[in-house]
Amino acid sequence: MIAIYDQKSRIKLLIVAVALLIAAATVIYTNILVQRVSEREQQQIALYAKAQRFIINSEVDSNTNFVFEEIINANTTIPIILTDDEGNIVDAKNVTVPKGKSEKAAIAYLRREIAVMEQQHRPIIIELGAGLRNRIYYKDSVLLAQLRTYPLVQLAVIACLGVIAYFAFSYSRRSEQNRVWVGLAKETAHQLGTPLSSLMAWQSYLSESERFKDEPIVEELSKDIRRLQIITERFSNIGSVPVLKPENILRTTQNAISYLQSRVSKKVTFEIKTDLPTDTPALVNVPLFDWVIENICKNAVDAMDGRGSITLHLRRPVRDKTGIAIDITDTGKGIPKSKIDNVFLPGYTTKKRGWGLGLALAKRIIENYHQGRLFVKWSEVGRGTTFRVVLKG
């Protein structure tokens, strides 16, 4: 069973690695495109500067008109601000000044744009002769800016889709698991019905027979039949909404341990402590709650190899003064930190024999049917483990 979960972990890591590889490839490819577009825009600006120099230094004719139309006016995307040698703004292209601003405010706005442009690119100087020169300031086009942020947007979208897919898959998997749990439980209860009825008939026959009068075996058979009835009732309750009633939680816990204690190794000792008033109630379904205590304690007995102590401590949770916490502590092998998250997974077990369903079923009963919590409160390898069950008071 452990190998199965290790394999699943490797698959998850492989999926994450593939996702990271795709993300890296996306970022690298986009950066290549950004670099090419940036180089192209720089070439356009260099050509724009040459065209400006040509127009300023030439007389107006068909050639200058061609250059003006095909190069100067052809730039409709790259923001440009042209200044003279003294820093006065001569022209601005593809820079949108907010409406309603005065001429002074508009010039201040353009100067702030120049500061932004200087941070992106060094200005291009146009030599005009006689010691005069203009400067062309420019920044990335909107298209290039969007292309730079595209990988982030794409990764965010992929992440969102991944999260949605994860929750959808988890919901679908939980629904499928629920159907499996319910179907298995109902079928088990149904299959137990026939032999249980037969045993009840035999028990009735034996109890009325003079031959078996006062025989201990008849009493033990009655106990086992009652136990089978309880087990059948437990399985029947899986998939149905159980009736929760206020029950004396101390007495209910004592009854569960009393039954279990006579059926495990004599080298295992049980102790029940309580910080609560002895009549404290909790909302439980007794057959299902007994099942939880039985599964946790049997798991503890296995962890101790049939030798040690199990302590059940009833108290109020620190953060919930209306709830009831039952700490079940054993002196077993403990759980490695790397395995704590796996102990409640169906099929997870460290035993050579076993289905690994006991703790998974216990968690389902507490959290799905009692609206409580079941978790590992503490564990240390070689010292033991504490499971905490939290119920509504």
C-alpha positions in Angstrom: 0.0 0.0 0.0 2.8 2.4 0.8 4.3 1.7 -2.6 1.1 2.8 -4.2 1.1 6.1 -2.5 4.8 6.6 -3.2 4.0 6.0 -6.9 1.2 8.6 -6.7 3.6 11.0 -5.2 6.1 10.4 -8.0 3.3 11.0 -10.6 2.3 14.2 -8.9 5.9 15.4 -9.0 6.2 14.4 -12.7 3.0 16.4 -13.4 4.4 19.4 -11.6 7.7 19.1 -13.4 6.0 19.0 -16.8 3.9 22.0 -15.8 7.0 23.9 -14.8 8.7 22.9 -18.1 5.8 24.2 -20.1 5.8 27.4 -18.1 9.5 27.8 -18.6 9.2 27.2 -22.3 6.4 29.7 -22.6 8.4 32.4 -20.8 11.6 31.7 -22.9 9.7 31.7 -26.2 7.8 34.9 -25.3 11.1 36.6 -24.2 12.5 35.7 -27.6 9.5 37.3 -29.3 9.9 40.4 -27.0 13.5 40.7 -27.9 12.8 40.5 -31.7 10.0 43.0 -31.5 12.1 45.3 -29.3 15.0 45.2 -31.9 12.5 45.9 -34.7 11.1 48.9 -32.9 14.7 50.2 -32.2 15.4 49.9 -36.0 12.2 51.8 -36.7 13.2 54.6 -34.3 16.7 54.7 -35.9 15.0 55.0 -39.3 12.7 57.6 -37.9 15.7 59.6 -36.7 17.3 59.4 -40.1 14.1 60.5 -41.7 13.8 63.5 -39.4 17.4 64.5 -40.2 16.7 64.2 -43.9 13.6 66.3 -43.8 15.1 69.0 -41.6 18.2 69.3 -43.9 16.4 69.0 -47.2 14.2 71.2 -49.2 10.6 70.3 -49.6 10.1 68.1 -52.7 8.6 64.8 -53.7 11.3 62.9 -51.8 10.7 64.6 -48.5 7.0 64.2 -48.9 7.6 60.5 -49.5 9.8 60.2 -46.5 7.3 62.1 -44.3 4.4 59.9 -45.4 6.1 56.5 -45.5 8.3 56.8 -42.5 7.4 59.6 -40.2 3.6 59.2 -40.4 3.9 55.4 -40.7 4.8 55.1 -37.0 1.4 54.8 -35.3 2.5 52.6 -32.3 5.8 53.8 -30.8 5.5 56.8 -28.4 8.0 59.5 -29.4 8.8 62.9 -28.1 11.1 65.2 -30.1 13.1 68.0 -28.2 15.6 70.6 -29.3 19.1 71.0 -27.9 17.8 73.0 -25.0 15.2 70.5 -24.0 12.2 72.3 -25.4 9.5 70.0 -26.7 9.2 70.2 -30.5 6.8 67.4 -31.3 5.1 64.4 -29.7 3.8 61.4 -31.5 1.6 58.5 -30.2 1.6 60.1 -26.7 -1.9 60.8 -25.5 -2.1 63.9 -23.2 -5.2 63.7 -20.9 -7.9 66.0 -22.1 -8.7 69.2 -20.2 -5.1 70.0 -19.3 -3.7 73.5 -19.9 -0.7 74.0 -22.2 1.6 74.2 -19.1 0.1 71.1 -17.6 0.4 69.3 -20.9 4.1 70.2 -21.2 4.7 69.0 -17.6 2.9 65.7 -18.5 5.2 65.3 -21.6 8.3 65.9 -19.5 7.2 63.2 -17.1 6.8 60.9 -20.1 10.4 61.9 -21.2 11.7 60.8 -17.8 9.9 57.4 -18.2 11.4 57.1 -21.8 14.9 57.8 -20.5 14.6 54.9 -18.1 13.8 52.6 -21.0 16.0 53.8 -23.8 18.8 56.3 -24.4 17.7 59.2 -26.5 18.7 59.4 -30.2 20.6 62.5 -31.1 20.0 64.1 -34.5 22.9 66.3 -35.7 21.5 69.4 -37.5 24.8 71.1 -38.3 26.1 74.4 -36.9 26.3 72.8 -33.5 22.5 72.3 -33.4 20.9 69.0 -32.6 17.6 67.5 -31.6 16.8 64.5 -29.4 14.3 61.8 -29.9 13.0 60.1 -26.8 10.9 57.0 -27.1 9.5 54.0 -25.2 8.1 50.6 -25.9 4.9 50.4 -27.8 1.7 49.3 -26.1 2.0 46.0 -28.1 5.5 45.4 -26.8 4.5 46.2 -23.2 1.6 43.8 -23.5 3.9 41.2 -24.9 6.2 41.6 -22.0 3.4 41.0 -19.5 1.8 38.2 -21.6 3.8 35.3 -19.9 2.6 36.5 -16.5 -1.0 36.7 -17.7 -0.7 33.3 -19.4 0.8 31.7 -16.3 -1.9 33.3 -14.1 -4.6 31.9 -16.4 -2.9 28.4 -16.4 -2.7 28.6 -12.6 -6.4 29.5 -12.3 -7.4 26.7 -14.7 -5.1 24.3 -12.7 -6.8 25.3 -9.4 -10.2 24.9 -10.9 -9.3 21.5 -12.4 -7.8 20.4 -9.1 -10.9 21.2 -7.1 -13.2 19.7 -9.8 -11.1 16.6 -9.9 -11.0 16.4 -6.1 -14.8 16.9 -5.9 -15.3 14.2 -8.5 -12.9 11.8 -6.8 -14.6 12.4 -3.4 -18.0 11.8 -5.0 -16.7 8.6 -6.5 -15.2 7.5 -3.2 -18.5 8.3 -1.5 -20.4 6.1 -3.9 -17.8 3.3 -3.3 -18.1 3.6 0.4 -21.9 3.6 0.4 -22.2 0.8 -2.0 -19.7 -1.4 -0.1 -21.3 -0.6 3.2 -24.9 -1.3 2.0 -23.8 -4.5 0.3 -21.9 -5.7 3.4 -25.0 -5.0 5.6 -27.2 -6.9 3.2 -24.8 -9.9 3.1 -24.6 -10.0 6.9 -28.4 -10.1 7.2 -28.9 -13.8 6.1 -26.3 -15.5 8.3 -27.3 -13.2 11.2 -30.9 -14.3 11.0 -29.8 -17.9 11.0 -27.6 -17.4 14.0 -30.4 -15.7 15.9 -32.6 -18.8 15.2 -29.9 -21.1 16.4 -29.3 -19.0 19.5 -33.0 -19.1 20.3 -33.1 -22.9 19.7 -30.1 -23.5 22.0 -31.4 -21.3 24.8 -34.7 -23.2 24.9 -33.0 -26.6 24.7 -32.6 -28.5 28.0 -29.4 -30.0 26.8 -27.6 -26.6 26.5 -29.3 -25.1 29.6 -26.8 -23.0 31.7 -24.1 -23.6 29.0 -21.7 -20.5 28.8 -21.5 -21.0 25.0 -25.1 -19.9 24.7 -24.4 -16.6 26.5 -21.2 -16.0 24.4 -23.2 -16.7 21.2 -25.7 -14.1 22.3 -23.0 -11.5 22.8 -21.5 -12.3 19.4 -24.9 -12.0 17.7 -25.5 -8.7 19.4 -22.1 -7.6 18.1 -23.0 -8.6 14.6 -26.2 -6.7 14.9 -24.2 -3.6 15.9 -21.8 -4.1 13.0 -24.7 -4.5 10.6 -26.3 -1.3 12.0 -23.0 0.5 11.5 -22.8 -0.4 7.9 -26.4 0.4 7.3 -25.8 3.9 8.6 -23.0 4.5 6.0 -24.5 6.7 3.3 -27.5 7.7 5.4 -27.8 10.7 7.6 -27.3 9.3 11.1 -29.4 10.5 14.0 -27.2 12.4 16.4 -28.4 12.5 20.0 -27.0 14.1 23.2 -25.2 11.2 24.9 -23.1 11.1 28.1 -19.8 11.2 26.4 -17.8 9.7 29.3 -20.2 6.8 29.8 -20.3 6.2 26.0 -16.5 6.1 25.8 -16.3 3.8 28.8 -18.8 1.4 27.2 -16.8 1.4 24.0 -13.5 0.7 25.8 -15.2 -1.9 28.0 -16.2 -4.0 25.1 -12.9 -3.6 23.3 -10.7 -4.3 26.3 -11.9 -7.9 26.7 -11.1 -8.6 23.1 -7.5 -7.3 22.8 -4.2 -8.5 24.3 -4.1 -8.6 28.1 -0.8 -6.8 27.9 -2.5 -3.6 26.7 -3.9 -1.4 29.4 -6.6 1.2 29.0 -7.1 4.4 31.0 -9.8 7.0 30.7 -9.3 10.5 32.1 -11.7 13.5 32.0 -11.5 17.2 32.7 -15.2 17.4 32.1 -18.2 17.0 34.5 -19.2 13.3 34.4 -22.6 14.1 32.9 -21.3 16.1 30.0 -23.3 15.4 26.8 -22.0 15.3 23.2 -23.9 14.9 19.9 -23.1 11.4 18.7 -24.5 8.4 17.0 -23.4 5.7 19.5 -22.9 2.8 17.0 -20.8 4.9 14.7 -18.9 6.6 17.5 -18.1 3.2 19.0 -16.7 2.2 15.6 -14.4 5.2 15.6 -13.0 4.5 19.0 -12.6 0.8 18.1 -10.7 1.5 14.9 -8.4 4.1 16.5 -7.7 1.8 19.5 -7.2 -1.3 17.3 -4.7 0.7 15.2 -2.9 1.7 18.4 -2.8 -1.9 19.6 -1.2 -2.9 16.3 1.3 -0.1 16.6 2.3 -1.3 20.0 2.6 -4.9 18.9 0.0 -5.9 21.5 2.0 -4.5 24.4 1.6 -1.0 26.0 -0.9 1.5 27.2 -3.7 3.5 25.6 -5.0 6.6 27.4 -8.2 8.5 26.5 -8.4 12.0 27.8 -11.7 14.0 27.6 -11.4 17.8 27.7 -12.5 21.1 26.1 -10.5 22.2 23.1 -8.6 25.4 23.7 -10.3 27.3 20.9 -13.8 25.8 21.2 -15.3 26.0 24.7 -18.5 24.3 23.5 -16.8 21.4 21.8 -15.5 18.2 23.3 -12.0 16.7 22.5 -11.0 13.1 23.1 -7.3 12.6 22.9 -6.3 8.9 22.3 -2.7 8.4 23.1 -0.7 5.2 22.6 2.8 4.1 23.4 3.4 2.6 20.0 5.9 3.1 17.2 4.8 6.6 16.3 4.3 8.0 12.8 7.1 9.6 10.7 6.3 13.3 9.9 6.5 12.5 6.2 3.7 9.9 6.6 1.3 11.8 8.9 -0.7 13.2 6.0 -1.2 9.7 4.6 -2.6 7.8 7.6 -6.2 8.8 6.8 -6.0 7.9 3.1 -8.0 4.8 2.1 -5.7 1.9 1.4 -2.7 3.3 3.4 -1.3 0.8 5.8 2.1 -0.3 7.2 0.9 -3.8 8.1 1.5 -6.8 6.0 -2.2 -7.8 6.4 -4.9 -5.2 6.3 -6.9 -3.0 4.0 -5.9 0.3 5.4 -9.5 1.4 5.8 -9.9 1.8 9.6 -8.6 5.3 10.1 -10.1 6.5 6.7 -13.5 5.2 7.8 -13.1 6.8 11.3 -12.3 10.2 9.8 -15.2 10.0 7.5 -17.6 9.1 10.3 -16.4 12.0 12.5 -16.1 14.7 9.9 -18.9 13.8 7.5 -21.5 12.5 9.9 -20.7 14.2 13.2 -19.4 17.5 11.7 -16.4 17.1 13.9 -12.7 16.7 13.3 -10.2 13.8 13.5 -6.5 14.4 13.2 -3.1 13.5 14.5 -2.4 15.9 17.3 1.1 14.5 18.1 3.4 11.7 17.1 7.0 10.9 17.6 8.8 7.9 16.3 9.6 5.4 19.1 7.4 7.2 21.6 3.8 7.0 20.4 0.9 8.9 18.8 -2.0 11.0 19.9 -5.2 11.1 17.8 -7.7 13.9 18.6 -11.4 13.5 18.0 -13.4 16.7 18.3 -17.2 16.6 18.7 -20.0 19.1 19.1 -21.1 19.5 22.7 
